[in-house]
Structures are given as structure tokens and as C-alpha cells.
Amino acid sequence: MITNDLVSNLDLLLKAALSEDCPSEDLTTALVVGPWLDPVSKGHLIAKESGIFFGADIIDRIFTVLGVPVTITHFISDGETFSNQSVITSIEGPLSALLKAERVLLNLLQHLSGIATKTARYKKALGNDRIQLLDTRKTTPLLRFLERKAVIAGGGHNHRENLSTMVLIKENHLRHLEQTGQLGELDTLLSNQKAKSQDILIEIEIETLEQLRQLPLGHADIILLDNFDTALVSQAVEICRERGYTAAIEVSGNITLDTIHAYRELPVDRISCGSLTHSVDSIDISFLIVS
């Protein structure tokens, strides 16, 4: 469910999307329905394949944004499974409003339900609830707040929301420190950050075992092993324990639906997959006017 603090963001998004799709007039509806007749009609959102649904609040808010009263009956809630031919939602209101909302509504519901469905499939393939399955910032611009909610609906977890919520030192940051002769100051930088704000998590991305042995990682809350195969992950965790690090261990990089099971028994705490949001097949949902 979209919380109150995100309703305004959702309304702004829907207003812009509706304006993009219909900047002045729906010429086809004006031709077929005409201004003289706008009957109260009922439409069904119908699944054309199985999946996990996300987007109930989008259905509710889009007609509020349009300023048109409608009657909405939800049969499938966010995070629930639906099968082929399931009626997800019934919407009753002026025909012109149903037709005006149709494309924007379907585009969002299909995409977001695709994210929820893919997340659920990854989680099932992982088969270990002890390991958190996380998204990344590889999201569609301006849709991140919805895509993150869709990941949650699919049983996943959210990584950092944006650049302002967490410290995540990656390859380019380390390269900058090395090129400017400041890599030896990393421990001091991290210590100062912790002293400044204990609530801000620090994560450091590691690409080689040599980095893991050489870099000062005692202040890290999370150590991210990027593109490590399963054998290297086990070695990396052993090195972390030898050095006394208590940080959570996260793995990422080229982890697919076919390979994620290989991490099931490894001593890791988190798996982050950008593909949960950036490479998604939309779920086929149609909107059928039934009366």
C-alpha cells in the first residue's frame, strides 16, 4: 500500500502521465461516444497470465486525479497471486473516464506487477528466507517509489532509496581516493562518518580478494562482494571473519533466476539484484468494458 507521504508523488505522476497520453481531448471517444452521451459503464481488469499483483492504490488514485467519481471493487490485493483470466478489479463509472484512464493504468499495473512477480520468482528460487533479496537503484526514473513498493509486494526488500540515505563506496570512489593519494585515509574517513552519524549505514563494494585483505573495513556495516563466484564468496567470508569484521555480507553481480539457488547455503546475509527492476517482463493485463 502507498503511504500517505507518497500519495502526492503518485498524484503528480498520474497527472503528468494522463496529460502525456491525452494533452487536450480523446478524439476517438469524442467521436464514438460524443458529448451528448456518456453512459455509466463497468470495466474489468483481467489477467492474461498468472503473477503477483501490485497497483491497487494506482487504480484508486487515477480517478481521483481525473476528478471523476467511480465505484471500484478490488478482488486481488497487492502482493496476492492471480491466475490467467482472474478479474483483478472492477471499475464502474463514466465510459469516457474509463477509456481515458485505461492506457496509463495498464502501463503501470503491467510493469509493476511484472516486478512483483519477478521478485517472487527470485525469492522462491533462492529458497532461503534468512538471506534478504534486495533491489538496487537501477530503477525507472521517477518510478522508483512505486517499483520499490512492487519489490516489497513480491516478498523482497529495498536497498538504499537514494544517494542521501546511505554511504556506499564503490569502484569509482576507491579509484578517486587512489588517484589522489588518499586511499590510506579511508579508515579515517569512515571513522569520521560514523562519529558524525551512527544511523547512516556504510557499505563498501569489494571486487577482489586482494582488496578485501588490504582495505580497512572495520567501520563498514555491509561488505558488498561484487561479481564473486560461489567459491570466491566462501573465501571472502573466511577472510572477513579472520580480520574480525562483523559487517553483513552482501553479494551482487550477474545473479540470475537460474543461478541464484547456488547462493542458498552460502554464509551471506543479502543478495542484491538490479534485474528485479531494470529487466522486467510486463504482466499481461487487459481492460474490458463489460457493460
C-alpha positions as YAML, in Angstrom:
chain: A
units: angstrom
residues:
- id: 1
  name: MET
  ca: [0.00, 0.00, 0.00]
- id: 2
  name: ILE
  ca: [1.20, 3.52, -0.82]
- id: 3
  name: THR
  ca: [1.62, 5.50, 2.40]
- id: 4
  name: ASN
  ca: [0.19, 8.99, 2.84]
- id: 5
  name: ASP
  ca: [3.54, 10.69, 2.32]
- id: 6
  name: LEU
  ca: [3.74, 9.19, -1.18]
- id: 7
  name: VAL
  ca: [0.18, 9.99, -2.28]
- id: 8
  name: SER
  ca: [1.18, 13.44, -3.52]
- id: 9
  name: ASN
  ca: [4.04, 11.94, -5.54]
- id: 10
  name: LEU
  ca: [1.67, 9.40, -7.04]
- id: 11
  name: ASP
  ca: [-0.90, 12.06, -7.90]
- id: 12
  name: LEU
  ca: [1.74, 14.20, -9.60]
- id: 13
  name: LEU
  ca: [2.97, 11.20, -11.58]
- id: 14
  name: LEU
  ca: [-0.53, 10.23, -12.67]
- id: 15
  name: LYS
  ca: [-1.40, 13.79, -13.63]
- id: 16
  name: ALA
  ca: [1.71, 14.03, -15.81]
- id: 17
  name: ALA
  ca: [1.11, 10.61, -17.36]
- id: 18
  name: LEU
  ca: [-2.52, 11.39, -18.15]
- id: 19
  name: SER
  ca: [-1.51, 14.71, -19.67]
- id: 20
  name: GLU
  ca: [1.12, 12.99, -21.80]
- id: 21
  name: ASP
  ca: [-1.43, 10.48, -23.08]
- id: 22
  name: CYS
  ca: [-4.29, 12.95, -23.56]
- id: 23
  name: PRO
  ca: [-2.98, 16.53, -23.73]
- id: 24
  name: SER
  ca: [-6.29, 18.02, -24.85]
- id: 25
  name: GLU
  ca: [-9.06, 15.67, -25.99]
- id: 26
  name: ASP
  ca: [-9.64, 11.97, -26.54]
- id: 27
  name: LEU
  ca: [-10.62, 12.31, -30.19]
- id: 28
  name: THR
  ca: [-11.74, 8.70, -30.57]
- id: 29
  name: THR
  ca: [-14.02, 8.69, -27.56]
- id: 30
  name: ALA
  ca: [-15.42, 12.07, -28.57]
- id: 31
  name: LEU
  ca: [-16.23, 10.61, -31.97]
- id: 32
  name: VAL
  ca: [-17.73, 7.32, -30.79]
- id: 33
  name: VAL
  ca: [-19.39, 8.33, -27.52]
- id: 34
  name: GLY
  ca: [-19.98, 12.01, -28.20]
- id: 35
  name: PRO
  ca: [-20.60, 14.78, -25.69]
- id: 36
  name: TRP
  ca: [-24.31, 14.06, -25.61]
- id: 37
  name: LEU
  ca: [-23.99, 10.56, -24.16]
- id: 38
  name: ASP
  ca: [-21.52, 9.33, -21.55]
- id: 39
  name: PRO
  ca: [-23.07, 6.20, -20.10]
- id: 40
  name: VAL
  ca: [-22.12, 4.70, -16.76]
- id: 41
  name: SER
  ca: [-20.18, 1.60, -17.73]
- id: 42
  name: LYS
  ca: [-18.32, -1.19, -15.98]
- id: 43
  name: GLY
  ca: [-14.84, -2.38, -16.85]
- id: 44
  name: HIS
  ca: [-12.86, -5.35, -15.61]
- id: 45
  name: LEU
  ca: [-9.08, -5.55, -15.24]
- id: 46
  name: ILE
  ca: [-8.42, -9.13, -16.35]
- id: 47
  name: ALA
  ca: [-5.16, -11.06, -16.05]
- id: 48
  name: LYS
  ca: [-3.95, -12.80, -19.19]
- id: 49
  name: GLU
  ca: [-1.32, -14.81, -17.32]
- id: 50
  name: SER
  ca: [-0.50, -15.72, -13.74]
- id: 51
  name: GLY
  ca: [1.53, -13.46, -11.48]
- id: 52
  name: ILE
  ca: [1.76, -11.29, -8.38]
- id: 53
  name: PHE
  ca: [-0.30, -8.11, -8.36]
- id: 54
  name: PHE
  ca: [0.79, -4.61, -7.39]
- id: 55
  name: GLY
  ca: [-1.02, -1.34, -8.02]
- id: 56
  name: ALA
  ca: [-4.29, -1.14, -6.10]
- id: 57
  name: ASP
  ca: [-3.60, 2.43, -4.98]
- id: 58
  name: ILE
  ca: [-2.84, 3.47, -8.55]
- id: 59
  name: ILE
  ca: [-6.31, 2.33, -9.58]
- id: 60
  name: ASP
  ca: [-7.85, 4.29, -6.70]
- id: 61
  name: ARG
  ca: [-5.87, 7.49, -7.26]
- id: 62
  name: ILE
  ca: [-6.06, 7.79, -11.04]
- id: 63
  name: PHE
  ca: [-9.78, 8.53, -10.98]
- id: 64
  name: THR
  ca: [-9.31, 10.97, -8.09]
- id: 65
  name: VAL
  ca: [-6.76, 12.78, -10.24]
- id: 66
  name: LEU
  ca: [-9.23, 12.77, -13.12]
- id: 67
  name: GLY
  ca: [-11.85, 14.21, -10.76]
- id: 68
  name: VAL
  ca: [-14.40, 11.57, -11.73]
- id: 69
  name: PRO
  ca: [-16.39, 9.55, -9.17]
- id: 70
  name: VAL
  ca: [-16.25, 5.82, -9.83]
- id: 71
  name: THR
  ca: [-17.03, 2.65, -7.91]
- id: 72
  name: ILE
  ca: [-14.02, 0.36, -7.54]
- id: 73
  name: THR
  ca: [-14.11, -3.23, -6.32]
- id: 74
  name: HIS
  ca: [-10.76, -4.94, -5.76]
- id: 75
  name: PHE
  ca: [-10.71, -8.73, -5.96]
- id: 76
  name: ILE
  ca: [-6.91, -9.07, -5.78]
- id: 77
  name: SER
  ca: [-4.81, -7.13, -3.26]
- id: 78
  name: ASP
  ca: [-1.20, -6.02, -3.57]
- id: 79
  name: GLY
  ca: [1.13, -8.97, -3.12]
- id: 80
  name: GLU
  ca: [-1.53, -11.57, -3.89]
- id: 81
  name: THR
  ca: [-1.26, -14.20, -6.60]
- id: 82
  name: PHE
  ca: [-3.60, -14.18, -9.58]
- id: 83
  name: SER
  ca: [-4.08, -16.69, -12.35]
- id: 84
  name: ASN
  ca: [-4.85, -16.39, -16.04]
- id: 85
  name: GLN
  ca: [-8.35, -14.92, -16.57]
- id: 86
  name: SER
  ca: [-8.64, -13.68, -12.98]
- id: 87
  name: VAL
  ca: [-10.67, -10.49, -12.59]
- id: 88
  name: ILE
  ca: [-8.33, -8.25, -10.61]
- id: 89
  name: THR
  ca: [-10.55, -5.21, -10.21]
- id: 90
  name: SER
  ca: [-13.96, -3.98, -11.33]
- id: 91
  name: ILE
  ca: [-14.43, -0.27, -12.08]
- id: 92
  name: GLU
  ca: [-17.79, 1.38, -12.70]
- id: 93
  name: GLY
  ca: [-18.09, 4.98, -13.88]
- id: 94
  name: PRO
  ca: [-18.49, 7.24, -16.91]
- id: 95
  name: LEU
  ca: [-17.29, 5.49, -20.05]
- id: 96
  name: SER
  ca: [-15.15, 8.43, -21.13]
- id: 97
  name: ALA
  ca: [-13.23, 8.35, -17.83]
- id: 98
  name: LEU
  ca: [-12.65, 4.61, -18.01]
- id: 99
  name: LEU
  ca: [-11.27, 4.94, -21.55]
- id: 100
  name: LYS
  ca: [-9.14, 7.95, -20.67]
- id: 101
  name: ALA
  ca: [-7.51, 6.14, -17.74]
- id: 102
  name: GLU
  ca: [-7.11, 2.79, -19.50]
- id: 103
  name: ARG
  ca: [-3.67, 3.06, -21.11]
- id: 104
  name: VAL
  ca: [-1.87, 4.83, -18.26]
- id: 105
  name: LEU
  ca: [-3.42, 2.40, -15.79]
- id: 106
  name: LEU
  ca: [-2.44, -0.70, -17.74]
- id: 107
  name: ASN
  ca: [1.10, 0.52, -18.45]
- id: 108
  name: LEU
  ca: [1.77, 1.00, -14.74]
- id: 109
  name: LEU
  ca: [-0.04, -2.12, -13.49]
- id: 110
  name: GLN
  ca: [1.61, -4.40, -16.04]
- id: 111
  name: HIS
  ca: [5.10, -3.08, -15.30]
- id: 112
  name: LEU
  ca: [4.77, -3.06, -11.52]
- id: 113
  name: SER
  ca: [3.08, -6.46, -11.36]
- id: 114
  name: GLY
  ca: [5.95, -7.71, -13.51]
- id: 115
  name: ILE
  ca: [8.39, -6.50, -10.85]
- id: 116
  name: ALA
  ca: [6.41, -8.11, -8.04]
- id: 117
  name: THR
  ca: [6.16, -11.36, -9.99]
- id: 118
  name: LYS
  ca: [9.86, -11.47, -10.85]
- id: 119
  name: THR
  ca: [10.82, -10.75, -7.24]
- id: 120
  name: ALA
  ca: [8.60, -13.59, -6.02]
- id: 121
  name: ARG
  ca: [10.17, -15.98, -8.54]
- id: 122
  name: TYR
  ca: [13.70, -15.00, -7.47]
- id: 123
  name: LYS
  ca: [12.80, -15.42, -3.82]
- id: 124
  name: LYS
  ca: [11.33, -18.86, -4.47]
- id: 125
  name: ALA
  ca: [14.40, -19.91, -6.48]
- id: 126
  name: LEU
  ca: [16.70, -18.68, -3.68]
- id: 127
  name: GLY
  ca: [14.78, -20.80, -1.19]
- id: 128
  name: ASN
  ca: [16.29, -19.32, 1.95]
- id: 129
  name: ASP
  ca: [14.36, -16.67, 3.88]
- id: 130
  name: ARG
  ca: [17.40, -15.98, 6.05]
- id: 131
  name: ILE
  ca: [19.03, -14.24, 3.07]
- id: 132
  name: GLN
  ca: [17.45, -10.93, 2.13]
- id: 133
  name: LEU
  ca: [16.71, -10.41, -1.57]
- id: 134
  name: LEU
  ca: [17.15, -6.71, -2.38]
- id: 135
  name: ASP
  ca: [16.58, -4.37, -5.28]
- id: 136
  name: THR
  ca: [19.05, -1.65, -6.35]
- id: 137
  name: ARG
  ca: [18.89, 1.93, -7.65]
- id: 138
  name: LYS
  ca: [18.61, 0.57, -11.20]
- id: 139
  name: THR
  ca: [15.05, 1.81, -11.44]
- id: 140
  name: THR
  ca: [12.97, 3.75, -13.96]
- id: 141
  name: PRO
  ca: [13.45, 7.49, -13.36]
- id: 142
  name: LEU
  ca: [10.58, 8.92, -11.29]
- id: 143
  name: LEU
  ca: [9.03, 5.47, -10.82]
- id: 144
  name: ARG
  ca: [11.42, 4.33, -8.09]
- id: 145
  name: PHE
  ca: [8.95, 4.86, -5.23]
- id: 146
  name: LEU
  ca: [6.46, 2.56, -6.95]
- id: 147
  name: GLU
  ca: [8.99, 0.00, -8.13]
- id: 148
  name: ARG
  ca: [10.40, -0.35, -4.62]
- id: 149
  name: LYS
  ca: [6.89, -1.00, -3.29]
- id: 150
  name: ALA
  ca: [6.39, -3.61, -6.00]
- id: 151
  name: VAL
  ca: [9.56, -5.40, -4.86]
- id: 152
  name: ILE
  ca: [8.15, -5.49, -1.32]
- id: 153
  name: ALA
  ca: [4.86, -6.86, -2.68]
- id: 154
  name: GLY
  ca: [6.82, -9.69, -4.29]
- id: 155
  name: GLY
  ca: [8.46, -10.60, -0.98]
- id: 156
  name: GLY
  ca: [11.75, -8.76, -1.49]
- id: 157
  name: HIS
  ca: [13.50, -5.97, 0.40]
- id: 158
  name: ASN
  ca: [14.68, -2.49, -0.52]
- id: 159
  name: HIS
  ca: [18.29, -1.36, -0.73]
- id: 160
  name: ARG
  ca: [19.15, 2.31, -0.22]
- id: 161
  name: GLU
  ca: [16.43, 4.59, -1.53]
- id: 162
  name: ASN
  ca: [18.77, 7.22, -2.93]
- id: 163
  name: LEU
  ca: [22.22, 8.75, -2.63]
- id: 164
  name: SER
  ca: [21.20, 10.63, 0.52]
- id: 165
  name: THR
  ca: [20.19, 7.66, 2.66]
- id: 166
  name: MET
  ca: [23.38, 5.60, 2.84]
- id: 167
  name: VAL
  ca: [27.13, 5.64, 2.21]
- id: 168
  name: LEU
  ca: [28.06, 3.12, -0.48]
- id: 169
  name: ILE
  ca: [31.71, 3.32, -1.55]
- id: 170
  name: LYS
  ca: [32.11, 1.74, -4.97]
- id: 171
  name: GLU
  ca: [34.80, 1.24, -7.60]
- id: 172
  name: ASN
  ca: [34.90, 4.85, -8.82]
- id: 173
  name: HIS
  ca: [35.09, 6.22, -5.28]
- id: 174
  name: LEU
  ca: [38.02, 3.95, -4.45]
- id: 175
  name: ARG
  ca: [39.72, 4.83, -7.74]
- id: 176
  name: HIS
  ca: [39.40, 8.52, -6.93]
- id: 177
  name: LEU
  ca: [40.96, 8.01, -3.50]
- id: 178
  name: GLU
  ca: [43.80, 6.02, -5.04]
- id: 179
  name: GLN
  ca: [44.45, 8.54, -7.82]
- id: 180
  name: THR
  ca: [44.54, 11.42, -5.36]
- id: 181
  name: GLY
  ca: [46.77, 9.59, -2.89]
- id: 182
  name: GLN
  ca: [44.05, 9.43, -0.23]
- id: 183
  name: LEU
  ca: [43.35, 5.71, -0.15]
- id: 184
  name: GLY
  ca: [45.38, 5.43, 3.04]
- id: 185
  name: GLU
  ca: [42.92, 7.83, 4.66]
- id: 186
  name: LEU
  ca: [39.91, 5.55, 4.07]
- id: 187
  name: ASP
  ca: [39.81, 4.28, 7.65]
- id: 188
  name: THR
  ca: [39.84, 7.86, 8.97]
- id: 189
  name: LEU
  ca: [37.12, 8.91, 6.53]
- id: 190
  name: LEU
  ca: [34.90, 6.04, 7.63]
- id: 191
  name: SER
  ca: [35.59, 6.67, 11.30]
- id: 192
  name: ASN
  ca: [34.69, 10.33, 10.91]
- id: 193
  name: GLN
  ca: [31.47, 9.41, 9.13]
- id: 194
  name: LYS
  ca: [30.47, 7.06, 11.95]
- id: 195
  name: ALA
  ca: [31.22, 9.73, 14.51]
- id: 196
  name: LYS
  ca: [29.10, 12.17, 12.54]
- id: 197
  name: SER
  ca: [26.09, 9.86, 12.19]
- id: 198
  name: GLN
  ca: [25.72, 6.41, 13.69]
- id: 199
  name: ASP
  ca: [22.38, 5.98, 11.92]
- id: 200
  name: ILE
  ca: [23.80, 6.20, 8.39]
- id: 201
  name: LEU
  ca: [24.90, 2.76, 7.21]
- id: 202
  name: ILE
  ca: [28.24, 2.37, 5.47]
- id: 203
  name: GLU
  ca: [28.65, -0.20, 2.72]
- id: 204
  name: ILE
  ca: [31.83, -0.87, 0.74]
- id: 205
  name: GLU
  ca: [31.97, -2.70, -2.58]
- id: 206
  name: ILE
  ca: [34.81, -5.19, -2.97]
- id: 207
  name: GLU
  ca: [35.84, -6.63, -6.33]
- id: 208
  name: THR
  ca: [38.85, -8.82, -5.41]
- id: 209
  name: LEU
  ca: [40.13, -10.86, -2.51]
- id: 210
  name: GLU
  ca: [43.23, -8.66, -2.50]
- id: 211
  name: GLN
  ca: [41.07, -5.58, -1.83]
- id: 212
  name: LEU
  ca: [39.42, -7.46, 0.99]
- id: 213
  name: ARG
  ca: [42.80, -8.19, 2.57]
- id: 214
  name: GLN
  ca: [44.20, -4.69, 2.14]
- id: 215
  name: LEU
  ca: [41.38, -2.21, 2.68]
- id: 216
  name: PRO
  ca: [40.42, -1.12, 6.21]
- id: 217
  name: LEU
  ca: [36.81, -2.28, 6.51]
- id: 218
  name: GLY
  ca: [36.30, -2.31, 10.26]
- id: 219
  name: HIS
  ca: [33.81, 0.59, 10.14]
- id: 220
  name: ALA
  ca: [31.71, -0.95, 7.36]
- id: 221
  name: ASP
  ca: [28.21, -2.11, 8.24]
- id: 222
  name: ILE
  ca: [27.94, -4.06, 4.99]
- id: 223
  name: ILE
  ca: [30.62, -5.54, 2.73]
- id: 224
  name: LEU
  ca: [29.43, -5.98, -0.85]
- id: 225
  name: LEU
  ca: [31.12, -8.75, -2.84]
- id: 226
  name: ASP
  ca: [30.63, -7.77, -6.47]
- id: 227
  name: ASN
  ca: [30.80, -10.42, -9.20]
- id: 228
  name: PHE
  ca: [32.25, -13.08, -6.89]
- id: 229
  name: ASP
  ca: [31.52, -16.67, -7.89]
- id: 230
  name: THR
  ca: [30.33, -19.01, -5.16]
- id: 231
  name: ALA
  ca: [33.81, -20.38, -4.40]
- id: 232
  name: LEU
  ca: [35.23, -16.89, -4.01]
- id: 233
  name: VAL
  ca: [32.33, -15.87, -1.78]
- id: 234
  name: SER
  ca: [33.25, -18.59, 0.71]
- id: 235
  name: GLN
  ca: [36.89, -17.47, 0.68]
- id: 236
  name: ALA
  ca: [35.88, -13.84, 1.09]
- id: 237
  name: VAL
  ca: [33.68, -14.58, 4.10]
- id: 238
  name: GLU
  ca: [36.53, -16.52, 5.70]
- id: 239
  name: ILE
  ca: [38.86, -13.54, 5.21]
- id: 240
  name: CYS
  ca: [36.28, -11.20, 6.76]
- id: 241
  name: ARG
  ca: [35.99, -13.39, 9.82]
- id: 242
  name: GLU
  ca: [39.78, -13.73, 10.11]
- id: 243
  name: ARG
  ca: [40.07, -9.94, 10.12]
- id: 244
  name: GLY
  ca: [37.37, -9.64, 12.75]
- id: 245
  name: TYR
  ca: [34.81, -7.88, 10.59]
- id: 246
  name: THR
  ca: [31.24, -8.10, 11.85]
- id: 247
  name: ALA
  ca: [29.70, -6.47, 8.77]
- id: 248
  name: ALA
  ca: [26.80, -8.10, 6.96]
- id: 249
  name: ILE
  ca: [27.86, -9.78, 3.73]
- id: 250
  name: GLU
  ca: [26.08, -8.87, 0.52]
- id: 251
  name: VAL
  ca: [26.65, -10.37, -2.93]
- id: 252
  name: SER
  ca: [25.66, -8.98, -6.31]
- id: 253
  name: GLY
  ca: [26.51, -9.15, -9.98]
- id: 254
  name: ASN
  ca: [25.17, -11.45, -12.72]
- id: 255
  name: ILE
  ca: [22.91, -13.36, -10.36]
- id: 256
  name: THR
  ca: [20.00, -14.71, -12.39]
- id: 257
  name: LEU
  ca: [16.88, -16.75, -11.80]
- id: 258
  name: ASP
  ca: [18.83, -19.80, -12.96]
- id: 259
  name: THR
  ca: [21.85, -19.22, -10.70]
- id: 260
  name: ILE
  ca: [20.52, -17.68, -7.50]
- id: 261
  name: HIS
  ca: [19.93, -21.11, -5.93]
- id: 262
  name: ALA
  ca: [23.70, -21.62, -5.83]
- id: 263
  name: TYR
  ca: [23.94, -18.96, -3.10]
- id: 264
  name: ARG
  ca: [21.30, -20.64, -0.92]
- id: 265
  name: GLU
  ca: [23.69, -22.30, 1.52]
- id: 266
  name: LEU
  ca: [26.46, -19.70, 1.46]
- id: 267
  name: PRO
  ca: [27.19, -17.65, 4.62]
- id: 268
  name: VAL
  ca: [25.83, -14.40, 3.16]
- id: 269
  name: ASP
  ca: [23.16, -12.09, 4.51]
- id: 270
  name: ARG
  ca: [21.97, -10.21, 1.44]
- id: 271
  name: ILE
  ca: [21.69, -10.63, -2.33]
- id: 272
  name: SER
  ca: [21.04, -7.53, -4.44]
- id: 273
  name: CYS
  ca: [19.73, -7.90, -7.99]
- id: 274
  name: GLY
  ca: [19.33, -4.93, -10.30]
- id: 275
  name: SER
  ca: [17.36, -7.07, -12.71]
- id: 276
  name: LEU
  ca: [14.40, -7.09, -10.32]
- id: 277
  name: THR
  ca: [13.59, -3.62, -11.64]
- id: 278
  name: HIS
  ca: [15.68, -2.89, -14.73]
- id: 279
  name: SER
  ca: [14.96, -6.01, -16.81]
- id: 280
  name: VAL
  ca: [11.32, -6.87, -16.28]
- id: 281
  name: ASP
  ca: [8.73, -8.54, -18.47]
- id: 282
  name: SER
  ca: [5.38, -6.83, -18.01]
- id: 283
  name: ILE
  ca: [2.49, -9.00, -16.91]
- id: 284
  name: ASP
  ca: [-0.29, -9.13, -19.50]
- id: 285
  name: ILE
  ca: [-3.39, -7.43, -18.09]
- id: 286
  name: SER
  ca: [-6.32, -6.22, -20.17]
- id: 287
  name: PHE
  ca: [-9.17, -3.81, -19.51]
- id: 288
  name: LEU
  ca: [-12.50, -4.98, -20.83]
- id: 289
  name: ILE
  ca: [-15.67, -2.88, -20.85]
- id: 290
  name: VAL
  ca: [-18.41, -5.38, -19.95]
- id: 291
  name: SER
  ca: [-21.47, -3.14, -19.71]
...
